[in-house]
Amino acid sequence: ARIVGGSKTGINEYPMMAGMVDAIEQIIYCGATIINNKQVITAASCLFNANVRKVRVVVGEHDVSR
């Protein structure tokens, strides 16, 4: 999916953001918010029918298009 009409963010402008990653496909498919050093919160639809053993969380990345 592409964001239309969005603007680039500064490096570390949103340090609370994380990405939900499919460990097999190696793609970010949902966003999440960091709650503490061991927990994030995301939408229920991001994990509905998901194999949680294949879900990873990525933090600290700014440009994931590379």
DSSP file (Angstrom, degrees, kcal/mol; ACC not computed):
  #  RESIDUE AA STRUCTURE BP1 BP2  ACC     N-H-->O    O-->H-N    N-H-->O    O-->H-N    TCO  KAPPA ALPHA  PHI   PSI    X-CA   Y-CA   Z-CA
    1    1 A A              0   0    0      0, 0.0     2,-0.4     0, 0.0     0, 0.0   0.000 360.0 360.0 360.0 145.8    0.0    0.0    0.0
    2    2 A R        -     0   0    0      2,-0.0     2,-0.6     0, 0.0     0, 0.0  -0.879 360.0-128.2-114.0 147.5    1.2    3.5   -0.7
    3    3 A I        -     0   0    0     -2,-0.4     2,-0.5     2,-0.0     3,-0.3  -0.851  24.9-151.5 -92.8 125.3    0.4    6.7    1.2
    4    4 A V  S    S+     0   0    0     -2,-0.6     3,-0.1     1,-0.2    -2,-0.0  -0.850  74.7   3.9-101.5 128.1   -0.9    9.4   -1.1
    5    5 A G  S    S+     0   0    0     -2,-0.5    -1,-0.2     1,-0.2     2,-0.0   0.597  95.6 137.1  79.3  10.5   -0.3   13.0   -0.1
    6    6 A G        -     0   0    0     -3,-0.3     2,-0.3     1,-0.0    -1,-0.2  -0.202  45.2-131.9 -79.8 176.9    1.8   12.1    2.9
    7    7 A S        -     0   0    0     -3,-0.1     2,-0.0    -2,-0.0    -1,-0.0  -0.958  22.7-100.9-131.4 152.4    5.0   13.8    3.9
    8    8 A K        -     0   0    0     -2,-0.3     2,-0.3     1,-0.1     0, 0.0  -0.355  36.3-136.5 -68.4 149.1    8.4   12.4    5.0
    9    9 A T        -     0   0    0     53,-0.1     2,-0.1     1,-0.1     3,-0.1  -0.718  18.9-105.7-104.5 158.2    9.2   12.4    8.6
   10   10 A G    >   -     0   0    0     -2,-0.3     3,-2.1     1,-0.1     4,-0.3  -0.431  51.0 -82.1 -75.9 156.2   12.4   13.3   10.4
   11   11 A I  T 3  S+     0   0    0      1,-0.3    -1,-0.1     2,-0.1    51,-0.0  -0.414 116.5   1.3 -61.0 129.3   14.7   10.6   11.7
   12   12 A N  T 3  S+     0   0    0     -2,-0.1    -1,-0.3     2,-0.1     4,-0.0   0.713  88.9 134.3  62.6  24.9   13.4    9.5   15.1
   13   13 A E  S <  S+     0   0    0     -3,-2.1    -2,-0.1     1,-0.3     3,-0.1   0.810  80.3  31.3 -70.2 -29.2   10.5   12.0   14.9
   14   14 A Y  S >  S+     0   0    0     -4,-0.3     3,-1.8     1,-0.1    -1,-0.3  -0.637  70.3 165.4-126.7  72.6    8.1    9.2   16.1
   15   15 A P  T 3  S+     0   0    0      0, 0.0    45,-0.1     0, 0.0    -1,-0.1   0.638  70.9  66.4 -68.2 -13.0   10.3    7.0   18.4
   16   16 A M  T 3  S+     0   0    0     -3,-0.1    18,-3.4    17,-0.1     2,-0.2   0.517  81.5 103.4 -84.3  -4.0    7.2    5.3   19.8
   17   17 A M  E <   +A   33   0A   0     -3,-1.8    43,-0.5    16,-0.2     2,-0.3  -0.524  43.5 173.2 -84.6 145.6    6.4    3.6   16.5
   18   18 A A  E     -AB  32  59A   0     14,-2.4    14,-2.0    -2,-0.2     2,-0.4  -0.901  22.2-130.5-138.3 167.2    7.1   -0.1   15.7
   19   19 A G  E     -AB  31  58A   0     39,-2.4    39,-2.6    -2,-0.3     2,-0.5  -0.975  11.5-132.8-125.4 139.8    6.3   -2.3   12.8
   20   20 A M  E     -AB  30  57A   0     10,-3.1     9,-2.5    -2,-0.4    10,-1.0  -0.805  31.7-160.5 -88.5 125.3    4.7   -5.8   12.8
   21   21 A V  E     -AB  28  56A   0     35,-3.5    35,-2.6    -2,-0.5     2,-0.7  -0.902  21.7-133.8-116.4 133.6    6.8   -8.0   10.5
   22   22 A D  E  >> -AB  27  55A   0      5,-2.4     4,-2.5    -2,-0.4     5,-0.7  -0.773  21.0-152.1 -78.0 114.5    5.9  -11.3    8.9
   23   23 A A  T  45S+     0   0    0     31,-3.2    -1,-0.2    -2,-0.7    32,-0.1   0.748  91.0  44.5 -66.4 -24.5    9.1  -13.3    9.6
   24   24 A I  T  45S+     0   0    0     30,-0.4    -1,-0.2     1,-0.1    31,-0.1   0.934 122.1  34.1 -82.6 -52.0    8.7  -15.5    6.5
   25   25 A E  T  45S-     0   0    0      2,-0.1    -2,-0.2     1,-0.0    -1,-0.1   0.694  96.7-138.9 -76.6 -20.2    7.8  -12.7    4.0
   26   26 A Q  T  <5 +     0   0    0     -4,-2.5     2,-0.4     1,-0.2    -3,-0.2   0.900  57.4 129.1  59.2  44.2   10.1  -10.2    5.7
   27   27 A I  E   < -A   22   0A   0     -5,-0.7    -5,-2.4     0, 0.0     2,-0.6  -0.967  63.1-122.7-127.9 145.8    7.5   -7.4    5.2
   28   28 A I  E     +A   21   0A   0     -2,-0.4    -7,-0.2    -7,-0.2     3,-0.1  -0.771  34.6 168.9 -82.7 123.5    6.0   -4.9    7.6
   29   29 A Y  E     +     0   0A   0     -9,-2.5     2,-0.3    -2,-0.6    -1,-0.1   0.531  58.7  18.7-116.2  -9.8    2.3   -5.4    7.4
   30   30 A C  E     -A   20   0A   0    -10,-1.0   -10,-3.1    16,-0.0    -1,-0.3  -0.986  69.0-121.4-154.0 158.3    1.0   -3.3   10.4
   31   31 A G  E     -A   19   0A   0     -2,-0.3    12,-0.4   -12,-0.2     2,-0.3  -0.576  26.0-174.5 -95.5 165.9    2.1   -0.6   12.7
   32   32 A A  E     -A   18   0A   0    -14,-2.0   -14,-2.4    -2,-0.2     2,-0.4  -0.962  20.9-125.8-152.0 163.6    2.3   -0.7   16.5
   33   33 A T  E     -AC  17  41A   0      8,-2.5     8,-2.3    -2,-0.3     2,-0.3  -0.967  27.8-119.6-117.9 132.8    3.0    1.6   19.4
   34   34 A I  E     + C   0  40A   0    -18,-3.4     6,-0.3    -2,-0.4     3,-0.1  -0.543  29.8 176.5 -71.8 127.7    5.7    0.8   21.9
   35   35 A I  E     -     0   0A   0      4,-2.6     2,-0.2     1,-0.4     5,-0.2   0.835  66.4 -31.1 -95.8 -47.6    4.3    0.5   25.4
   36   36 A N  E >  S- C   0  39A   0      3,-1.6     3,-0.6     0, 0.0    -1,-0.4  -0.833  84.2 -66.8-154.6-168.3    7.5   -0.4   27.3
   37   37 A N  T 3  S+     0   0    0     -2,-0.2     3,-0.1     1,-0.2    -3,-0.0   0.535 132.3  30.1 -73.4  -2.3   10.7   -2.3   26.6
   38   38 A K  T 3  S+     0   0    0      1,-0.1     2,-0.4     0, 0.0    -1,-0.2   0.416 113.7  60.7-129.3  -2.1    8.9   -5.6   26.2
   39   39 A Q  E <   +C   36   0A   0     -3,-0.6    -4,-2.6     2,-0.0    -3,-1.6  -0.973  45.8 178.7-136.3 144.3    5.4   -4.7   24.9
   40   40 A V  E     -C   34   0A   0     -2,-0.4     2,-0.4    -6,-0.3    -6,-0.2  -0.911  20.1-138.7-128.9 162.0    3.8   -3.1   21.9
   41   41 A I  E     +C   33   0A   0     -8,-2.3    -8,-2.5    -2,-0.3     2,-0.3  -0.976  28.0 161.9-122.5 139.7    0.1   -2.5   21.1
   42   42 A T        -     0   0    0     -2,-0.4   -10,-0.1   -10,-0.2     2,-0.1  -0.855  45.5 -71.6-142.8 175.2   -1.4   -2.9   17.7
   43   43 A A    >   -     0   0    0    -12,-0.4     3,-1.5    -2,-0.3     4,-0.5  -0.461  38.4-124.6 -72.6 145.9   -4.9   -3.4   16.2
   44   44 A A  G >> S+     0   0    0      1,-0.3     3,-1.4     2,-0.2     4,-1.1   0.840 109.9  64.7 -58.5 -34.0   -6.6   -6.8   16.7
   45   45 A S  G 34 S+     0   0    0      1,-0.3    -1,-0.3     2,-0.2    -2,-0.0   0.743  91.6  64.8 -64.3 -21.3   -6.9   -7.1   12.9
   46   46 A C  G <4 S+     0   0    0     -3,-1.5    -1,-0.3     1,-0.2    -2,-0.2   0.748 114.2  29.7 -72.1 -22.5   -3.1   -7.3   12.7
   47   47 A L  T X4 S+     0   0    0     -3,-1.4     3,-2.2    -4,-0.5     2,-0.2   0.432  85.1 125.4-116.1  -2.7   -3.0  -10.5   14.6
   48   48 A F  T 3< S-     0   0    0     -4,-1.1     3,-0.1     1,-0.3    -3,-0.0  -0.438  94.4  -6.1 -62.6 124.0   -6.4  -12.1   13.7
   49   49 A N  T 3  S+     0   0    0     -2,-0.2    -1,-0.3     1,-0.2     2,-0.2   0.621 103.3 142.8  63.8  15.7   -5.7  -15.6   12.3
   50   50 A A    <   -     0   0    0     -3,-2.2     2,-1.0     1,-0.0    -1,-0.2  -0.596  59.2-124.1 -85.5 146.9   -1.9  -14.8   12.5
   51   51 A N    >   -     0   0    0     -2,-0.2     3,-2.6     1,-0.2     4,-0.1  -0.807  23.7-158.6 -84.8 102.5    0.6  -17.5   13.4
   52   52 A V  G >  S+     0   0    0     -2,-1.0     3,-0.9     1,-0.3    -1,-0.2   0.672  86.2  68.0 -64.9 -15.9    2.2  -15.6   16.3
   53   53 A R  G 3  S+     0   0    0      1,-0.2    -1,-0.3    -3,-0.1    -2,-0.0   0.656 102.6  47.4 -73.3 -13.7    5.3  -17.7   16.1
   54   54 A K  G <  S+     0   0    0     -3,-2.6   -31,-3.2     2,-0.0     2,-0.5   0.220  91.8  99.3-110.6  12.8    6.0  -16.0   12.7
   55   55 A V  E <   +B   22   0A   0     -3,-0.9     2,-0.3   -33,-0.2   -33,-0.2  -0.863  47.0 177.9-103.8 133.4    5.4  -12.4   13.9
   56   56 A R  E     -B   21   0A   0    -35,-2.6   -35,-3.5    -2,-0.5     2,-0.4  -0.869  21.0-134.9-126.5 162.3    8.3  -10.2   14.7
   57   57 A V  E     -B   20   0A   0     -2,-0.3     2,-0.4   -37,-0.2   -37,-0.2  -0.975  14.0-160.7-120.7 133.0    8.4   -6.5   15.8
   58   58 A V  E     +B   19   0A   0    -39,-2.6   -39,-2.4    -2,-0.4     2,-0.3  -0.939  13.5 174.6-113.9 135.4   10.9   -4.0   14.4
   59   59 A V  E     +B   18   0A   0     -2,-0.4   -41,-0.1   -41,-0.2     3,-0.1  -0.943  55.9  32.9-133.3 156.4   11.8   -0.8   16.1
   60   60 A G  S    S+     0   0    0    -43,-0.5     2,-0.4    -2,-0.3    -1,-0.1   0.513  78.1 128.4  80.6   4.9   14.3    2.0   15.4
   61   61 A E        +     0   0    0      1,-0.2    -1,-0.3   -50,-0.0     3,-0.2  -0.780  30.3 178.1 -93.8 136.9   14.1    1.8   11.6
   62   62 A H  S    S+     0   0    0     -2,-0.4     2,-0.7     1,-0.2    -1,-0.2   0.838  73.5  34.5-102.1 -48.1   13.5    5.0    9.7
   63   63 A D    >   +     0   0    0      1,-0.1     3,-0.7     2,-0.0    -1,-0.2  -0.853  57.6 167.0-114.1  97.0   13.6    4.1    6.1
   64   64 A V  T 3   +     0   0    0     -2,-0.7    -1,-0.1     1,-0.2   -36,-0.1   0.385  64.1  81.9 -89.9   4.6   12.1    0.6    5.6
   65   65 A S  T 3         0   0    0      1,-0.2    -1,-0.2     0, 0.0    -2,-0.0   0.592 360.0 360.0 -82.9  -9.6   11.9    1.0    1.8
   66   66 A R    <         0   0    0     -3,-0.7    -1,-0.2     0, 0.0    -2,-0.1   0.463 360.0 360.0 -80.1 360.0   15.6    0.2    1.3
